[in-house]
Every structure is written in C-alpha cells, then in structure tokens.
Amino acid sequence: MPEENPRTVEHTITVQAPAAAVYRLIAEVENWPRIFPPTVHVDCLERSGSQERIRIWATAGGEAKSWTSRRELDPGSMRIDFRQEVSAAPVAAMGGAWIIEEPSPGKALIRLLHDYRAVDDDPAGLAWIEEAVDRNSRSELAALKTNVELAAASEHLLLSFEDTVQINGSAKDVYDFLNEAQLWSQRLPHVAKIRLREDTPGLQVLAMDTLTKDGSTHTTESVRVCVPHEKIAYKQTTLPALMTLHTGYWQLTENAAGVAATSQHTVVINPDTIRAVLGDDAGVEEARTFVHNALSTNSRATLGHAKAYAEGRAA
C-alpha cells in the first residue's frame, strides 16, 4: 500500500537583514540562478495577482532536473507557498513554503518547508529525494544568507553585459549552431575540446576546454536549458578562477532583417584570486575589465561563426 502521508522536513537559517528585503529576494524568481547554487534557469509562465506558475531548471544529486511549480505569494504574512505541478522522477509530488519571520529589527528567520513523496513510494527514491532536498535546502539557505548580507559590500564585484549581432538568416539555423555544441571544437577556433551530454531533450551538460590568448586552456562545465529557435540559458558549475558565478543566455529575436542574436553574461568576480591570476598590481577594476573582454571576445567570435553558418545556409 502506498503511504498516505508525505515526508516532511524543515530547514532554517537566521539572516542579518530586514525580513521584508529577504522576502522580496525570494519572491523574485528571475534572480534565482544568481542567488541559489542549484538553480540554472527560471521562467515565469503565468502570473495573476498573488499566484504564478513557474518552470525551474536545477541540479539535484549531480543530475539536471526540470519541474513546473505553482506559487502563492502573501507579502503581508511574508509567506510563499509552492507546489510542483509536474515532478521529475523519482519525485511523485513535492511542495512546501518559504516563511520569513522577524525575531528582532534587522534580523530575519527563514523557514524552508518541504513535503514530498516518491514514485510508488520506492525506498531508494525516497532516500534520493531526502538527500537532494537536504543538500539543496542547506545550499540555498547558505547562499541566500551570503547574498543578502553581502549584497551591498559585493555590488562592485557584479558584472552584467551583452553583445548583439544582426544576422541575415533564420533563427533556426542560428539556434542549431549554438545548440550543437558537440561540434564547437570543429567550428570554433577558441574551443579545444568539448563533451556534451543531453539525457533529457533540451537539458544539456556541457564541458569545454577553452583556449586563452597565451595558448593555455581552462576547463568549464555548464548546465544549459535549450528552448528551440529562441533561447539557450546556462549556468557554469565549474568556473574559471576569477569568477564565483557565471550565468548567461543566447537570445534569438527575429526581425525584418533576419534575427538579432544576443549573448548575455552575469558574472561575480572572485576577489581572492585576482592577484594570483592577474598579478600583484591588479585589483577589482582590472579583473572586471579582463573578464568582460575575455567573455565578450569569445561570445562575439561564436556569434560571428553562427552568422557565417546561418547566412551561408540562407544564400
């Protein structure tokens, strides 16, 4: 007989920040890839009053997963209830709530509640979910605490920018070039080696060795969410030394002249590695410039080759 009652668990953490500010940060799911380590990408599918429907892509137990949730936001009581609409195996059902309390002015107690069931109440599935929920909850709360408490102090370490190239071709051809990353070592001069895994269509794990100007290579690994002919969003899970965060996306927007292809990056600089990487005289500004130039150069090179590919097929 299946279990009638789901498993329940609660995780808590105290944050030195106003409760209202913490609530707003959790409510704005668009920023979650920048705040929570497991989250790769979030799309808001529907929003009506206090209710919204969102799709989340995240890593759990070393695997990339996707699910759709409905949320009920109550700013007055600083509570957000959530329930997975369609869960990914081995999860049969998952829900819970964020509850923000203010034990004293300027301090917030964050309570993260989960309830869940496994497919067929399988013991191995329950064990996997229990471990993943515990690890991700601890990681999410620790990251949330860090991001809230250090937001003002680390603002100068945050860098966001984009590059756009107009292409006289189809969005499909540009998307195919960007999506078929397993061919990048043949198509892109700055890519030395590539490993691509796509166990679930549209959800890729990409490991890449990139050549630098001095001829050396650095290895990164990313999880990519691919929406055909429109967008590829990603989050690096193995980062270069100068970064503590790197998220981004490739966005394709059709227009009268063809398609505008945009590469967007959001980066947080790692201040502890600046001197080791760039020399004793380097500081945050030098690191920001270096990272911006390196990422923009590679993005524009990739977009240039995508442009040649798409326009060649359109000719």
N, C-alpha and C positions, 0 to 999 in steps of 0.2 A: 504494500500500500504506500502511495506517495505521502510525504509529510504534508500536514495541513498548514503548519505554521512555518513561515520563512525564518532563516537565520537572521539575527540582528546583531549589530555591532556599533559602537560609538567611539569616535576619536575626538580629542580636544586639544586645544593649544591656546595659550594666552599671548596677546599681541600688544605691544606698547603703541597703540594708535587709537583714535576715536572709532567707536563702533560703527558709526554711520559711514565713515570712509571705508572701512573694511567691507561693509555690506555692499557699497557701490562697486567695489572692485570685483567682488564675486558675481554681482548681477550682470556685469558687462562681459559676456562670454567671448566677445570678439578678441579680447586681450588674453584669453587663457593660454594660448601657446607660449606667450611671453612670460607668464606667471607660474604655470604649473608644468613641471618637467615631463609628465607622461603625455600631455596633450599636444597633438600635432596640428590639428586644424578644427575649427568650429564654424558651421554655417547656421544662421538663423533662417529657418524655413518658413515659419509663420509667427506673427506677433499680433495679439489682440488684447488690449487692456493689460491686465496683470498676467495673462497667460501667453506662453510662447512655446514653439516647437523647434527644437534644435537638433542638428546632427553633429556628433562628436567623433573624431578620429584620434585614437591614443594608443600608446604601447602599454601592454599588460602582460606580465610574465615573460617578457622578452619577445612577445609577438605583437604585431599591429592588429588592432581591432577597430570596428566601427559600430556605432549604435545611434538610434534616434530616441530622444527624450522629450517629454513634456514638462514644463516648469510652471509653477505658480509662485509669483513674486508678491510678497507682502512687506513693503518698505516700513509700514507703521510698526509692525512687530519684529522687523528685521529677520524674516524667515523666508527661505526659498525651498519649496518642496519640489522634488524631481522624481520622475518615474520613466524608466526606459520603455519606449513604445515597442521596439523590436530589438531583442537582445541577440548577441552573438554567442553561439555555443562555446563553452559548456554552460553559459548563463541562460536559465529559463525565464527568470524575472529579477529585476533589480530596481530599487527605489531608495528614497531616503529624504534627507533635508539638511540644509545649512541653517543653523540657528546662531545668531550673533547676539551676545549679551554684553552689558557694560557694567562690570562689577565696581568700577570707580571711574571718574572722569579721565579721559585719555587712555583708557585701557579697555581692551575687548577680549572676551572669551568666545572662541569659535568652537562650536559643536558641530561635528560632521557625523550624521547618522546614515547607516545603510541597512537595508533589509534585502535578502536575496534568496533565490532557490536555484538549484542546478537542474539541468535537463535530466528527467527521470530520477531526480534526487540521487544521482550517482555519487557515491562517496569520493571517488577520485576527482570528479568535477567540483564537488563542494570544497574539497581541500585546495584545489587550484584557485577557486574564487576567493576563499578565505585568505590565502596567501597574497593574491593580487590586490584585493581590497585593502588589506592591512598595509602592504608596501606602498601602494599608490596613495592611500589616505595620509600616511605619515609623510610621504614625499610632498604631496600637495600642501599640507598644512605647514610644513617646514619652509617650503618655497614661498607660500603666502605670507608667513611671518617675516621672512627676509625681505620680500619685495615691498611690503607695507612699511616696515620700519626703516628701510634704507632708500626708499623712493627718492626723497629729496636729496640725500647725500650722493646718490649714484646717478642722478639725472644726466650729468656730464659724460657718463660712460655709455649712454644710449645713443644709437645712431640708426636713422632710417632714411632710405633714399631709393630712387628708382631710375631706370633707364628705359626709354621707349624708342622703338624703331618702326617706321612705317614700311609695310611690305605689300607689294603689288602681287598678291597671291591669295590663296584660300586659307581660312583659319584651320581647316582640316589638315592641310599639308604642313603648316607651321606646327600644329599640335603634334602631328605624327613625328616630326623631327625631335621635338622636345620630349615626347613620351617614350620614344625608342632609345632610351639612354644606353641600352646594351651595345649600341653601335657608335657611341661617342668616341671611343678610343680610335676608331677609324675615321670619324668625321671631324673631330675637334683636335687641333694641334696641342692644346694645353692639357688634354686628358691622356695620361699614360696607361691607365688600367681601369677597368670597370667590372663590377659584379652587381648584377641586378636580379632580385627575387620578387616575383609577383604571384604569391599563392592565392590571393584574392584579387579578382579583376579590379583595377583602379586603385589598388593599395600596394605600393612598391617599397621595397627596402633596397637602397642604392648605396654601394660602397665604391668610392672613387679615389684614385691616386692622381693628384693634380700637379703638373709641372710648374715650378716657380721660375722667375727670371734668372736666378743663378744656376738653374739646371737641376736643383734638388726637387724632391717630391714631398707632398704631405697628403695624408690619408684622411678622408672624412667619410662619415656614414650618415645617411638621411632616410627618413620615412617620408614618402611622397603620396599625396592624395590627388588623384587624376580625374578631372571632370572633362570628358571628351569634347574637344574643339573649343573649350572655354578657359580652363584654368588648371594649373598644377601647383598645389601648395605643398610646402615641405618644411621639415624641421630637422636640423642636424642633431644627431645623437652622439656622434664622435666629432669633436671640434678641433680646429687649429688652436695652437697655444694662446694666441692673442684674444680669443673670444670665450666668454662664458655662455653665450647664447647666440644662435643664428637661425632665424626663421625667414621665410620668404615665399614668393609665388611668381609664376609665369602667368600673365593675364593676356588673353586674346580678345580684342574688341573689333568687330567688323565695322567698316565704314565705306564710304563711296569709293575710296581709292584702293580698297583691299582689306587689310587688317593692321591694326596697331598692336604690336607685341611689346609688352612691358615686363621687365624683370624688377621685382621689388625685394629689398633686403631690410631686415631689422636685426641689429647686432648690439650686444652688450660687450664692451671691451673688458678684458681681464687685466686690471692694473698691476697684478702681481708678476706678470710675465713680460711686461713691456721692455725692461732693461735687458733681460736675457735674450729677447728676440731682436730688438732694435738698437741696443747699445745703451751705455750708461747715461748718455746725454738726452735720451728720448723720454718724452712724457706722454700724457693722455692725448694731447692735440696731435702729436706726431703719430701716435697709434691710430687715432681716428682717421687721419689722412691716409696712412698706409693701408688700412683695412678697406676704406672706401675705394681707393684707387685699384687695389688688387681685385676686389669683388666686381667692381664696375668694369674693369678691363676684361675679365673673363665672361661676364654677362653679355657685354657688347660683342665680344667675339662669337659667343654662342648664337646670339641673335643675328649677327651678320651671316653666319653659316646657315642658319634657319631661313633667312631671307633669300640667300642664293638657291637653296634647295626648293623653296616654295615657288619662287619666281621662275626657276628653271622648269618646274613641272607645269606652270601656267603658260609658258611660252608656246 
